[in-house]
C-alpha cells in the first residue's frame, strides 16, 4: 500500500491518497490536480509526487 499527501507538493492542501501502487496514486492525484488545482499532470508533477510517495 502506498500513500501521498498533496500538501507535501501543494502547501495548504489537505487531501491524502492511498492506493495499492504508484499507478493508482497517480491516477487519483491526476483527477484531484485537474478538479481542485486546475492543473494538468506533467512530468515535473509526476516526479514531485513520486518523491513524496511513502509506504503505508
VENRAPE-V393238 format. One record per helix or strand of 3 or more residues. SS is the DSSP state (A for helix, B for strand). FROM is the first residue (numbers start at 1). LEN is the number of residues. If there is no record, write none. Layout:
SS:FROM:LEN  SS:FROM:LEN
This chain:
B:2:4  A:6:3  B:16:4  A:22:16  A:43:10
